[in-house]
Amino acid sequence: MSTHKNSRDSSQDELGRLLRHWRDIRGKSQIELSLDTGVSQRHLSFIESGRSAPSRQTLLNLAEALDVPFRDRNELLMAAGFAPVYKEDAWNAEEMRSVTRALERILLHHEPFPAVVMDRYWNVFMRNASAARFFNAFIDLEARPEPRNMLHLMFDPTGMRPFLINWKDASQALIQRIHREAVGHTLDERTRELITSLLAYPDVDPTLRTIGVLGPEPALPMVPLSFQKDGQVLRYFSMITTVGTPQTITTQELRIESMFPADEATEDAHRQLMDRLGKNNL
């Protein structure tokens, strides 16, 4: 009985720690969270101190009010002794077929411009034909191990970085995007490790280490990318699409990145490049 009690107390302590963690991230006091959810401040205080155990629905209401990502809501539920409710389906699972079919159509309709589907850590799981053609025009994309990471592709001196003529501005914008587009607007351990690995590449501006989620707003609402190919400058901008009403961890964390030509000259040159590469692959 003593062992069971100690285990329960430990779980309640962990739940309290997690709730305080998410309140701190969102900058909410107990009073503010109480007003948002209808849960009394006294009850919230007891939950966080481990003196009271919330019901499953109360905990889900708190998580919703704090905009806790699905993956972390499962962690809250398990800390309270409940089973997780949010699924994490594999990309090739039957349950994901309706989503992947929609993604395939989005990628197809973005032709002849590059578009990819990524997870929360920028690993590419789907791409359209133009994405493969475009990047292979600069590097041997197939030589890079899967899943290919879009950020490493841009930061790596053996990747796209030598062809990115606005490298300084693009690298700053990309680091800003990692912070601003993090699921739940908070960096988990793997995202921090990703940033550390990007900053470890040679000749990366050390001031990028100071960029954070509360840093300066980017000058543009998209990432400008200018590549040089055969003496010609190709200017693009990149935008991200997310699922508006995700139901699972997988769909909440996916990102569709689409590249668009930034001017008519680039659009014409890009179409010619894709036509030429397409004919070469016939």
Summary of the structure (lengths in Angstrom):
residues: 282
radius of gyration: 22.5
end to end distance: 72.2
largest distance: 75.7
contacts: 784
relative contact order: 0.11
helix: 54%
strand: 12%
